[in-house]
Structures are given as C-alpha cells and as structure tokens.
Amino acid sequence: MSSKLHVKRDDVVVVITGKDKGKRGKIISVVTKKETLYVEGVNIQKKHVKKNQQHPNGAILEREGPIHVSNVMLAAKFDARAAKRGTAVEPAKA
C-alpha cells in the first residue's frame, strides 16, 4: 500500500461508483492506512447511541461513513472530462 493518494482533506470530490454515484462533497478526513476517506453528505449511516448527558433519551445519529479512495475523483478533473466528452453536467445545488 502506498501512502500517496490522489486526494487530500478539503478537496471537493465526485463519487464515481456505488450507491452515492454522482454526489459531490468536501473531504472531511482521510485514513491513509486503509485508503479510505470521509466525504460530507456521502455514505450516510445511522448510529444508535445510548443515553448520555448530550442525549438523555438516547438517539439515532446520522453520520458519514468511509468510502474507498478509488471510488472518488477530484471534481475539477471530473468536470474537465465531462466537458471534453461533451456531456457537461450542470452543477448540483447543494
């Protein structure tokens, strides 16, 4: 495994495969050892939490799950490729 990835934190990426294909978001964090990353609003998972001071009755929180780095592409590169092919996509309103 190489520790050099094609993306870094705060980059805007597009998911190119999987259930969230086509979604864009900013990278929240990168785990280089597992070659995964967390993207805002992508791969949302539900987490059940027990009672605590922040949630006196317990709660179901929604948070981002990890995505493998091979399933994302830099948004600038994606847009350039789409323009070159003539299939320009209108920017999604987030």
Buried (B, 14 or more C-beta within 10 A) or exposed (E): EEEEBEBEEEBBBBBEEBEBEEBBBBBBEBEEEEBBBBBBEBBEEEEEEEEEEEEEEEEEEEEBBBBEBEBBBBBEEBBEEEEEEEEEEEEEEE
